[in-house]
């Protein structure tokens, strides 16, 4: 079960790097050493054949140590470099700051507030604008419309996300590269929107489809359809959301592995009819990626597309999917998400 051991090696490398802090380049250098050892012993087939007992075991060790230290390198690479040019450097100060940035993802509208992920550009602590980088999560007043790429000027206190005994909101946001929050802020809209042109068009197209959905159907059917197809479940009435939770079917109204599995099966059935099994599966993988990207609601949507992609790979190569390998593979994907 090589896939299981590769996944476990990668995961243990992440855990190991959590206790021993080294620069990313050091982990990469160690990984390169074991990769070179693996290539050297693998290329010397004559020696491996002659000394099978002595060399088969080290070859496996080099192979798995490579992924072990790659996991450590990945973990260290994900850690922020918090200096004066990173927005988290200004957390928990006793004064308010002015932050200039733009909306980095689609707004998350709630009943009593709206969450905005802001890509920061400048910060003013009283001495003028200083260039900074990094994402922050900002809670603003409800009933206001924001767009992806819209530039904003924010006034408020930067706070480190809280941690309690039951849940670490800090770690949860860190997986999304967010290390600072603002709970109370004053917002000023600025001209000259930023953001990726392609993403802007995707969000605009998605918003038009959602508007058409509400024009064609009435609530709660329209909100239910928007949640299932587009991952936008904020329009559902509270009593209906609670009913889904009470019956254990809340996953239906959000983009989850369940939805992706259904879309994966539909795409595969359609495309393999016209393109054959192998090419149809490859096109279906792209279809799943585009669907998850289109229904983007944070990094979780793109992570969940791997359910469909892994199913396609196993189907194309006709692999007998081992449960242990699948679990290890999923753990590795969640570890890198």
N, C-alpha and C positions, 0 to 999 in steps of 0.2 A: 504494500500500500504506500507507494512513494509520495502520492499527493498528501496523504495524512501526515507523514513525517515532515515533509517540506513545510506544511502549514503550521505544525506544532513548533518546528525550529524557528520559523519567522515570529510566531507569537511569543515564544520564550525569549527571543532576542529583544523584543519590545519591552518585556518585563525586566530583563537584565539591565537594559539601558536606563530604566527608571530609577535604579539604585546606584548605578555607576555613570557619572556624567563625563563624557569625553566629547571633544569637537566632532562634528560630522565627518570631517576629512579623515580623522583617525579611524573611525569605524569603517569608512570606505576603503582605507588603506589595508586594514586587517582583512576585509572581505576580498580585496584584490589578491592578497597573499594566498588565502585558501583557494581562491579560484585558480591561481597559477599552479598550486600544488595538485589540484584536481586535474587540470589539463595535462600536467607533466606525467602523472601516473596513468592517466587514461591513454595518453599517446604511446606510452611504453607497453604496448600490448604483449610484446614478447616477454617482458619481465613479469607482467601480470599472469601470463600463462605459466611461466616457469615457477613463480613463487605465489601460487594462487592463495595459499593460506595466509601468507604474510601481507599481501598487498590488497586483497579484496576488502578486508576490514578497514584499513586506513582510507581507502578510496571512498567508502561510504561516509566516514567521519568528515573528510574534506568537503564532501558534497553537502552535508547537512550543516556544518559549521559556516559554510558560505551563506546560506539563507539565515542562519542564526544572527550573524553580524550584519547582514543586510537589513534585518528587522531592527537591530540597534541603530543602524545608520538612519533608517526611515524615522524612527522615533525622535532621534535628536534633530533631524531635519525639520520635523514638525514643531519643535519648540521655538517660541518667539524670541527674538533678540531685542529685549526691552531696554532701549536707551532713550536719549532725549529726542530721537526722531521717530519713536514709536508711541502711539497714542496712549498705551497702557502705562507709560512712564508717569503720566499726570493723574493717575487714579488716587482717590481718597485724599485729595487736597481740601483745605478748609475754605476754599473760595471757588467761585464759578469761573468758567472759561468760555471763550467763544471758539466754536469749531466750525470750519467750512468743509463740506464734503458733498457727496451725492448719494442718492438711493441706489444701493448695490443689488437689490433683489426686489421682487414684487412685494408691495406692502402686505402685512398680515393684519387684516381688519378684524377687530373683536367688538363686542357689544359696548364696552366701557372705555376702550383705548385702542390704539393702533401701534403695532410694532414695526419699526423701520430699521433695516440694516444699512448703516451708513459707511461708505468708504471715505475715510478722512483724507483731507488734503493739507489743511492748515489749522493751527491752533494759536489762539491769542490769550496769553496769561496776564496781559497788561503791558507787555513790551512790544506789541506788534505781532504780525503773523509770522509763525515759524512753520516750515514744512514738516509734516508728519505723515505717517502711513499706518495702516491697520484698520480693522473693522470695529465698529461699536454698535450696540443694540440700543435704540432710543425708543422710549415710550412717549407717544404724543397723544393729544386729545382726539377723541373719535369724531366722526361725521366730517372729516376732512379728506379730500381726495389727493393722493400722491401718485407719482408715476416713476417708473424705473428711469434712472439717469438724471432725475431732477436734482438740481443743486440747491442746497439749503445752508443757512447760517443758524447754528444752534447755540443757545446759552444755557448752561447748567453745570452741575457737578458730576465729574466722572467718578464712578464707583466700581470697585472690584465685585464681580458676581458673587452672591452669597453661597455659603456652604453650611449645611446643617447635618444632623445625625442621619437623617433618612435619605437625603438627596443632595448631590453636589451640582448646583446650577453652574458653578464655575467650570467644572470639567465638561459638563454638557455643552456649554457655549464654546469651550476651547476646541472641541472637535469640529466646530464651524469657524475656527480662527478668530473668534470674538473673545477679547480679554477685558473689555470695559463696557459699562452700561450707563445710561442716563435715564432716570425715572421721571424727573420733572424738568421740562425744558420749554424755552421760548423758541419758536421757529420763525425764520424769515426766509421767504422764497427768493432765490437769486436767478438771474438770467443765464443763458448759455448752458443748456443741459449737457451732461457728460454721459459716459456709459458706452457699451458696445453697440454698434449700429445693428448688427444682426440680432442681438438680444432685444433691442428696442422694437424691431419689427415683429419678433416672436410674441412679445408681451402684448403689443397692439392687436395682433391677430387673435390672440387668445381672449383678450378683453372683448373684442367684437363678437366672438362666438358665444361668450358668456352672456352678453347683452341680448343676442338673438335667442338664446335659450330662455331667458326670462320673458321675452316677448311672445314666444310660442307656447310656453307652459305657465301655469300658475303655481304659486307656492302651496304646499311644500314640495310638489313634484319637481319644479324647476331647480330648487336648491339641492334636492337629492340627486338629480341628474348632473348638476354642476360638480357636486362632490365626487360622484363615481367616475365621471369622465375627465374632469379637469383638475381634480384635487382641491377644489374650493368648497369647503364645507362650512364657511362662516355664516352663510345665509340661512341655515337650518334653525327652526325655532328650538328653544331650550328644551321644551317638553319632548320634542321628537328626538333630539340628541340623547336625552336621558333614557328614552325608550329603547334606542339602539344599544346603549350601554347596559341597560338592565337585562336585555336579551342576549348579550354577548355577540352582537352583530355590528359593532361600531366600525370594524375594519372595512365594511362594505362602502362606507361613505368617504373613504380617503384612499389615496394612492398607496397601496400596500403590496406585499408580495402576492397576496391573493389576486389582486387586480392584474398585476403584471403576469402572473401565471395564465390567467384567462386570455389576456391580449397575446401572450406568447403562443398559446395553442391556436388561436384564430389566425395569426400571421403565418405560422408554419403551415397550417392546412391550406391557406390560400396560395402562398408563394410556391410551395413545392409542387402544386398541381400544374403550374405554368412553367416553372424554371427547373424542375427536378429537385430531388431531395437535398443535394449538397448545396447548389447555388441558392435554392429557395431558403435554406436555413441561414445562409450568410446574409441574404437580403432581409430576412425576418429579424436577425440580430440588429441590423441597422434600424429596422422599424421600431423595435422595442426601445432602442436608444433614443430615437427621435420622439417617441411617445413620452418617455420619462422626462426628456428634456423639455418638451412642450408643456407637460403638466408640472413643470418645475415648482416645487414648494420647499426649497432647501436642498441640501446635499442628500437627504434621505431618499429622495425619489430616484436620483441617479445611482445610489447604492443598491436599491431594490431591483433595478433592471438586471442585476447579475443573476437573480433567480432565473429569469428567462434565458439569459445568455448561457448559463451553465447547463440548463436543460437542452439547449440547442446543440452544444458541443457534445454532450453525451449521446444525443440522438443521432448526430451525423456520423460519429465514429463508432456507433453501436456499442458503446461501453456499458458494461454492467455496473451501474452506479452503486458503489459501496456506501452504506449509511455513514460509517465512520469517516470515510474520505470526504463525503459531502459535508458533514458537520465541521471537520477541520478546515475545509475550503471556505465555508461560510464564516467561521471564526476569523480566518485570515482576512477576508474581505471587510468584515466589521471592524477588525483591528486597524485597517488602513483607511477606514472611512472617516 
